[in-house]
Amino acid sequence: MALVRQQEDAGGGRTPQLLGWQEQRARDLQLVAAYREHTKGESISRVLSQAIATTRTVRAVLGTAEFFEFALKNPYSVQHTVTIEIDHPELSVILDPREWRHFKELTQSVTPVEEEMFHLRDDLRPQVYLRPNETVRIPFKYQTFSADPAVIAVQGPAGLDAGANVAACSLGKSGAGRTKHIQVSFQVSGGKPIALLHVNVEPQPHVVDQTFRFYHPELTFLKKTIRLPPWHTLPGAPVGMPGGEPEMFVRCSDPDIICETKNMGPGEPQDVFLKVAGGPSPQIKKFFVAIYMDAWLAAPVQIWQFSVHSLQRLDVGCTAGQLSRLSLLLRGTAAPRRVRAFASHPQELQVDPDGAFVLPASGAQELRIGVRPRRAGSRFIYLNLVDVESHQLLSSWLLCLACRQPLISKAFEISLPAGGGRGCNKRITYTNPYPSPRLYFLATNRPDLLQFKEDSFQVAGGEAYTIGLRFAPSRAAGEEEILIHINDHEDKNEETFCVKVLYQ
C-alpha cells in the first residue's frame, strides 16, 4: 500500500511539469505566430520590391561624370506623375536638355532627348508625367569631387613596403569595404513605388597630373594664384575648335576651400585662385583640384594634388655667416618617445641634440638651435620633430629668416682661368686687433668654390696671420663674389672679407 502511494505521489508530481511544458510551448507558438503576422507585410513588400528593382554598377573616377539612362515604364492603364527620390547627393537627374544632349554625344547614345520633360517640386525633387503604359528614359549622372581614402591608399604614397603594396592591390581588385550603395525610388501618388534602381558605385584610382606642396604658418590662410597651362597643350584638347579659345573651369575636392578661376579675355592667361584655411601644426591638408574645358564638367583634362603643411612660425633675425642661437621647448606626450630633429637645410641649421634622444612622457625638454645662413635676404627653413620608432611627425616649425649682410671690411679682386683646370691657391693676411691672443674660425658663403687650408687659427695680440685659400676651378666664364667670415670663439663675426673672382 505504501508502494502504491509513492507511485501515485510520483505520478502527481509529473503532471504539473507536463502541464507547464505544454503552456510554455503554446506561448512560443503564439510568439512565432505574432512575429509572422508582424513581418508579413514587410516580407511581402520586400518580395514585391525585388520584382520591380534593377541594379546597375558604376565605376567612378574622381571628377569624371558617369552618365547612364534608366528606362522607366508606367505599368498602369492610367496616367501618373512620378516623383524621383535619390538618397545620395552625388547621383542626380540631368534636367537640362542641353546637358543631356552633351552627354549623349560623348557616349554616342542614339536615344531621343525630350525637352522640358521634368518638373521640380518645392522640395527640388524632380517629377515626370507618364501616360498609360508609357516608357521614358531617365538620364542620370553620377559625379563625385570627394577623394575616397581607400582609393588614395590603393594609389599608395612613396615609401610603401611590398606587403602594403600587395594589400593595396588586392583591395583595388575586390573593391570590398568601399562600395557605395545608392537607391533611387520612382513613386506615384501616395508614395507607392513603381520601380526601384539600385546603383552600386565602385570608386577607381585617378591620375594625378601635377603635385603641389606648400609650407605655411599654422592657423592662417594660404592664398595662392597658379597659372593654368595653355589649353592647347593639355592632353585631350580639341583641335581646330570653333569660336576661339575654350573657357576653363575648376572644381575642388574640399568644399571648405575657395577655388575659382576667371576668363580674362581672348589671348589672356587664366589663373586659379586658392584660399585654404590652415590647421594646427603639424596638420597636413590634402585636396585635389580638377580642371575642365567644358561647361558641363564631363571629364577633367588635368587633376592637381595639393598638400598644405601647417607649421609653427618662428621669426629669426640674423647676420649672414654668423651663428645665431635660440631654443625650442618640446613637450612630451602621454608616453615617452624616441625622437630626432630634421632640418631642410642641415648646412645652415644645427640642432642640439643632433641625434636621436628620448622625450620624456608629460615632460618638457629644450632643443637648442643654431642658425648660420650663408647669404643675406629673407628665406624659410623647415624643422621637423619625428618619432624615429613609429615614423610619426610630432611637430613642425617654419623658421622665417631675415638675414642681414655683414659689414665688408676688406675687398679683393682676383682673376682665374675658366674651363676647368686644377684650381688656384691664394693667401691673404689678417691682423689680430686685440692685445691678447685670440682664436678665430673661418667660414664662407660658397664652400663649393672656396676651401680654407685651416678652418681655425690662433694668433697672438697685434700679430698678423696668413690665411691659405684654395679656389676651385670653374667651367664657365663669369664673376662670383665670395665672402670670407672671420668669427671669434663665440662664433660672432669679427670681420668679413669680400673676394671678387673673375673667371676668364
Buried (B, 14 or more C-beta within 10 A) or exposed (E): EEEEEEEEEEEEEEEEEEEEEEEEEEEEEEEEEEEEEEEEEEEEEEEEBEEBBEEBEBEBBBBBBBBBBBEBEBEEEEEBEBBBBBEBEBBBBBBEBEBBBBBBEBEEBEEEBEEEBBEEEEEEBBBBBBEEEEEBBBBBBBBBBEBBEBBBBBBBEEEBEEEEEEBBEEBBEEBEEBEBEBBBBBBBEEEEBBBBBBBBBBBBBBEEBEEEEBBBBBBEEBEBEBEBBEBEEBEEEEEEEEEEBBBBBBBBBBEEBBBEBEEEEEEEEBBBBBEBBBEEBBBEBEBBBBBBBBEBBBBBBBBBBBEBBBBBBBEBEBBBBBBBBEEBEBEBBEEEBEBBBBBBBEEBBBBBEEEEBEBBEEEEBEBEBBBBBBEBEEBBBBBBBBBBEEEEBBBBBBBBBEBEEBEEEEEBEEEBBBEEEEBBEBEBEBEBEEEEEBEBBBBBBBEEBBBBEEEEBEBEEEEEBEBEBEBBBBEEEEEBEBBBBBBEEEBEBBBBBBBEBEBE
